[in-house]
Amino acid sequence: MTDDKDVLRDVWFGRIPTCFMLYQDEITEREAEPYYLLLPRISYLTLVTDKVKKHFQKVMRQEDVTEIWFEYEGTPLKWHFPIGLLFDLHASNTALPWNITVHFKNFPEKDLLHCPSKDVIEAHFMACVKEADALKHKSQVINEMQKKDHKQLWMGLQNDKFDQFWAINRKLMEYPPEDSGFRYIPFRIYQVTTERPFIQKLFRPVAANGQLNTLGDLLKEVCPAAITPEDGEKKNQVMVHGIEPMLETPVQWLSEHMSYPDNFLHISIIPQPTD
Amino acid sequence: MAIPNSLLWAVDIFGRVYTLSTAGQYWELCKDRQLEFKRVSAVKHCCWGIACDHQVYAYIFSSDVPIRYQEETYENQRWNPVGGFCEKLMPSDRWQWSDVSGLKHQQLDSFTLPSPHWEWESDWYVDENIGGEPTEKGGWTYAIDFPATYAKDKKWNSCVRRRRWIRYRRYKSRDTWAKISSHDDPKQLPDPFNDISIGGWEITDEPMGRLSVWAVSLQGRVWYREDVCHHNPEGSSWSLIATPGEAVQISCGPYDLLWATLWEGQAIVREGIDRNNPQGISWTIVEPPSSENGILHVSVGVNVVWAVTKDRKVWFRRGVNSHNPCGTSWIEMVGEMMMVNVGLNDQVWGIGCEDRAVYFRQGVTPSELSGKTWKAIVSGRESDRSQTGSSTSLLSAGCFFSDDVREQMSLIVQSDADISSDTESPQIHPNLADTPLSDAAATINGNNGGSQSAEASANAAVDPLDSAPEEASPASDNGEKAGLEKPESSADQDPHPAELQWTNIDLKEAHKKPLLSASTFPETSSLSSLGMFSVGVEEHYGADEHPLWAWVCGGGCLVDSHSSLKWFTLQSGLLSSVQSLSLSISPAQTTAWRKQIFQQLSERTKRELENFRHYEQAIEQSVWVKTGTLQWWRSWKPHKWTDVRVALEQFTGNDGMRDSILFIYYMFHEEKKYLHVFLNEVTILVEVLNDAKHSFALYTPERTKQRWPIRLAATTEQEMHDWLALLSMSCCESRRIQGPPSHQAIWSITCKGDVFVSEPSPELEAAPHLMPCDQMFWRQIGGHLRLIECNSHGIVWGIGYDHTAWVYTGGYGGGFIQGLASSADNIYMQSDVKCVYIYENQRWNPVTGYSNRTFHTSNYNAKGAEEEVKGDLPAMPSLSVVSDWYIDFNISGGTDREGWQYAADFPTSYHGHKTMKDFVRRRRWARKCKIITSGPWLEVPPISLWDIAIIPSSAADTEESIALWAVSDKGDVLCRLGVTQQNPAGTSWLHVGTDQPFISVSIGAFHQVWAVARDGSTFYRGSVSPQKPAGDCWYHIPSPPKQKLKQVSVGRTSMLAVDKNGNLWYRQGITPSYPQGSSWDHVSNNIRKVSVGPLDQVWVIADKVQGSHSLSCGTVCHRTGVQPLEPKGASWDYGIGGGWEHITVRGNATEAPKTALHETSEEHSAKPTDLEDGENGGKGNHSKTTLMVNEGQELERNSVNC
């Protein structure tokens, strides 16, 4: 029997095979071999690429090694987006492995945030978790937690410890039994076609009539353009963690089971591939 | 949520009786609505009331189990040489028809039904059973002479014989108000009644369902109803109880508290109520809080007394308990009430003075009996809901009638309130707290008006309704005494019956009535219009929907601090339907979107991972360690708890699987040492209850053999649960066990009530090399149960210690197992009540008589421990104490009137009466403790059960219903209808008539039903089939010689039974054509329980093995060598224990592959001969030693402790 708990594991253990290649204009002392790695979908690029950095440093002059950044087909990859989101948004429906170009020069200041250390990632991650709980529980759950619990969430993510992470995170996924869900669903909807980085609005998991809101309801309200009109041609894919859930899926369920560790539901809307 | 639903009763000012369920949101009109009532007094199973005709009525809830009463009479005969046995008796003999003693003449036709509420079940018939043994046809039992001992066999000197005739009558007036008619002398008959109160069920269990029913007549006399109990729900007659003055009102608590009010304003308290004297002995007068305002109304619980004085102030009596029923002083409480009522758990309800709303006292807990605040119950009536519902549709259809429009508006208002009701009617509290009476009406009315100005026009019709209490309260204020003195004015609280003709009014008419009366109260109307817009803009609920109440009773309403009630917010129907619980395989699990997600995720994993497994992982797996400090029961002598450092190391192997090692670091002669356990070898982690320590035991197969687990203790229960949760998760992970147990799972229960489940491997029952059962891995499932039964279709039922029936929801986890190791949507709250016992022991000496009071713990096995408890319990944090210590009279051997049992010396067997030889005596004190936990269980109300049996497997497809039998806690045999895999809870009970109470039932394959009666006799039920689920009749099967059976279990073709002396018997000669079998074969002794599986496999809970006198805790044992031609098997294989109470293997129908079975049968038949050396089912050397290792104290210490 398949259980909802399995979804959490599948989400957590999602991996993207990636091939890192050094940008051609980077000056090297000898030729740089590409570097292959399985990236956790739920983690952050700068959190899991120590090995990549080390690999390419070896072939470079010490003075040329500055802050590392990544780019895919001309698009700088934002490290503060989870890896799975970056992949779904920019590279889904392409052949695997995912080819990422590694840069050390010309940091794109207007596109990317600097990431001088892991503390910055942790701060960003915790800020997201807190924001999500503000939406879900008026911050009550996260505020009741101790410092060590916050640390456990982060360490769980950093060390890829599912149990360690979920031992705490489950509290963030609870809601009072008299309610049918969270206060608001923490979600962000991303589109490559628009200038806006993402859409985020207040959205309740249960409609005024008591019905559970679905993914379809959510899109209808905040991003109607993404929905395929009736008897129209499907133009977009609505993607979370590399899959397209049915529009009938309740958002509360999605939020509980398919949120990223930052407790947000990161939904990508990408053009339907024409093959 | 799964706490039993119970009912709050109330009477509105029109005399209509309503009930509100603890799970519901609406007041529902009482089913029998022919009568109007003044007063009701309810307990869980019935309600008594006084109707407007001042007569007493009882409303007995219907149930699948009938109320039956057995009438019996004896037919006596004497032998004479001419005609043999004949009706001619000697002049000195008894009558030909008599009672059992022969002293009372009782002819068959002298029996009449006691009231019109009874009917005969059948005609008279002869009982062919004497003390568990079947008699010859005709039922005669023989003796030398009257009175003597009768035997079933006729001998040469049998001069007299007798037989018992029985006939059942059945109480038929259920779910209806049955008038209590009195057969007393008309002169003695009480005058019309004024008040009634029922309670006292905690005083004693004898007879079953005994209730104290107290009533006050209009002339101020107090009456006690005799003989009210389960089998006689109406009682027999009224007895007058003398009082020091004229009583007005009376209140009887669940236990020994009884207060009444006198019309002079004092209260009287009954003293001396106990199990020998439920009527009490004398009255003590308690003065009211102030002389000018006498007590108008009292209500009592177990340890509380609440009162209302004539100025409507509410008072709480300080210092009330069993030893001091009068209490010490009055404390004034906030709020003004018409009346208050104390219900179960000493919870309190009241009727607001101004608004006539029902209020619930929030925050009443055992430590804070006076509670915190009054909270109004805003639930609407069922009738209102249907009206608003219909008006909505009317509106949407475009029909606008004035009435409907108004209701529609209030509906909108209500739903608004629902959404934004973060604050729950806070404006009510100030009213109650300090607004003077006259202002209050205005405030309330103002609130209504303020709710929406658009409603103003409608309000004209509504406000007068609110002034209705005004109409009543001045009357009672002015006419204080008069109102209580004269019969007619006592109807003040519900003034309508005299003036109003309509009885079956519906709501609309109820609205009109106050309209008329409005003109008579012009000043209140104007007051209300003045205050209309001044206050309470946030008041949401429309008072036009607000029922006006006259009386409330919570005596049957079970609410505690854990209950979540939906009474305080108005709910829309839709929301509740979303939350409604669905059992079995929830349809949500199979919805298309969920399936799609599962499928896509596995496709994604395949796509993104399959060809890239050789890639390096971005994050290296490291070892994760949890460390802590625990105490360890050290393994060398002297054994004691020692502080140790504990570390759990988890590491991930190359295959991605996790493994863990638990290290325990200790000091041995100032040398650092450690022991370690691989968690993949651990077979069970089980909580142990003893020494006030939060301890648990950890077994491996080796340690099971040794009977010496690793025992660890934490300082807090929370800490222990954290460790247990982590360790059990690691164990499950290393064995790749997750999700719910399979249908084949073997379930067991420890004496602590913890539920464990084990997945059977095919090697467990038949394989070349049988898996020893000490290797079985057990994991815990949340919940607290006494008994559990299952079958191979995944139907699992359990019974709690409080006899509540529970059905398994298909989940896993619960209790301390939370988060990932627990399923989410089928775990519910579960509660159970367990008794904790201590023994008071005394020794007689010639000078002082009995002396040397010493208390011993509940564990009579641990007598060696000599722990002196002296009335205090070891700390048991998961238990909350719900009763004070009381003497337990229901102990085997019987007791005297004070609960003492006598014996020649400690420890021997005790008896209930003192003889010359007895020098010691003991009595058992009990205390009820409530356990609140959670688990995958839903209650199956309302009948409490003693035993359950589910047909082990049937070829039936999933649609067909599954046979499930049960025995109720009262001994009724029941058959559950409508049990399917989709609906494992079934639909209803079918009562199967028996001539005596039963204790055990089992149903095997092909619907073979066997049962055991309380007297130890055994019965086979004939003709049970899917078409005839209850069968047709019982066949009395003689028990094994001189033994009384206590439990049966039927598998495919095997039937085994356990008797009261711990012998296990196999029924020989069962064939399809002769399913009753022919004789009993002894299999083993020292057996406590048996479970025969669908493959005829035999598992037992074994008790002490010969030679170890102190070992009485249960051990799970498996009968090996059971073959079709060797159904009794050969020897025992010992598994987990001790401390086990129950096991069921009835789900395990996994047969080993046929070929394997064949090859090994040879091998096997040789094996038993080697091992068969013990009479007592003791197996070969090594297994015999396993049970005997470390006997004595050490074994006790290791067991879970029962």
HADDOCK unambig.tbl for C-alpha pairs under 7 A between the chains (distance, minus, plus):
assign (segid A and resid 5 and name CA) (segid B and resid 820 and name CA) 6.71 0.50 0.50
assign (segid A and resid 10 and name CA) (segid B and resid 601 and name CA) 6.78 0.50 0.50
assign (segid A and resid 14 and name CA) (segid B and resid 605 and name CA) 6.69 0.50 0.50
assign (segid A and resid 15 and name CA) (segid B and resid 608 and name CA) 6.80 0.50 0.50
assign (segid A and resid 15 and name CA) (segid B and resid 609 and name CA) 6.76 0.50 0.50
assign (segid A and resid 16 and name CA) (segid B and resid 608 and name CA) 5.91 0.50 0.50
assign (segid A and resid 17 and name CA) (segid B and resid 608 and name CA) 6.63 0.50 0.50
assign (segid A and resid 17 and name CA) (segid B and resid 612 and name CA) 6.27 0.50 0.50
assign (segid A and resid 36 and name CA) (segid B and resid 615 and name CA) 6.10 0.50 0.50
assign (segid A and resid 36 and name CA) (segid B and resid 616 and name CA) 6.84 0.50 0.50
assign (segid A and resid 37 and name CA) (segid B and resid 615 and name CA) 5.39 0.50 0.50
assign (segid A and resid 37 and name CA) (segid B and resid 616 and name CA) 4.98 0.50 0.50
assign (segid A and resid 37 and name CA) (segid B and resid 617 and name CA) 5.96 0.50 0.50
assign (segid A and resid 37 and name CA) (segid B and resid 618 and name CA) 5.94 0.50 0.50
assign (segid A and resid 38 and name CA) (segid B and resid 615 and name CA) 5.87 0.50 0.50
assign (segid A and resid 38 and name CA) (segid B and resid 616 and name CA) 5.89 0.50 0.50
assign (segid A and resid 38 and name CA) (segid B and resid 617 and name CA) 4.98 0.50 0.50
assign (segid A and resid 38 and name CA) (segid B and resid 618 and name CA) 5.67 0.50 0.50
assign (segid A and resid 39 and name CA) (segid B and resid 617 and name CA) 6.93 0.50 0.50
assign (segid A and resid 39 and name CA) (segid B and resid 618 and name CA) 5.55 0.50 0.50
assign (segid A and resid 48 and name CA) (segid B and resid 618 and name CA) 5.64 0.50 0.50
assign (segid A and resid 48 and name CA) (segid B and resid 619 and name CA) 6.44 0.50 0.50
assign (segid A and resid 159 and name CA) (segid B and resid 619 and name CA) 6.56 0.50 0.50
assign (segid A and resid 160 and name CA) (segid B and resid 619 and name CA) 6.77 0.50 0.50
assign (segid A and resid 167 and name CA) (segid B and resid 819 and name CA) 6.57 0.50 0.50
assign (segid A and resid 170 and name CA) (segid B and resid 819 and name CA) 6.10 0.50 0.50
assign (segid A and resid 209 and name CA) (segid B and resid 574 and name CA) 6.66 0.50 0.50
assign (segid A and resid 210 and name CA) (segid B and resid 574 and name CA) 5.35 0.50 0.50
assign (segid A and resid 210 and name CA) (segid B and resid 575 and name CA) 4.78 0.50 0.50
assign (segid A and resid 242 and name CA) (segid B and resid 604 and name CA) 6.71 0.50 0.50
assign (segid A and resid 243 and name CA) (segid B and resid 600 and name CA) 5.93 0.50 0.50
assign (segid A and resid 243 and name CA) (segid B and resid 601 and name CA) 6.60 0.50 0.50
assign (segid A and resid 245 and name CA) (segid B and resid 593 and name CA) 6.83 0.50 0.50
assign (segid A and resid 245 and name CA) (segid B and resid 596 and name CA) 6.95 0.50 0.50
assign (segid A and resid 245 and name CA) (segid B and resid 597 and name CA) 5.88 0.50 0.50
assign (segid A and resid 246 and name CA) (segid B and resid 593 and name CA) 5.47 0.50 0.50
assign (segid A and resid 248 and name CA) (segid B and resid 593 and name CA) 6.43 0.50 0.50
assign (segid A and resid 249 and name CA) (segid B and resid 593 and name CA) 5.57 0.50 0.50
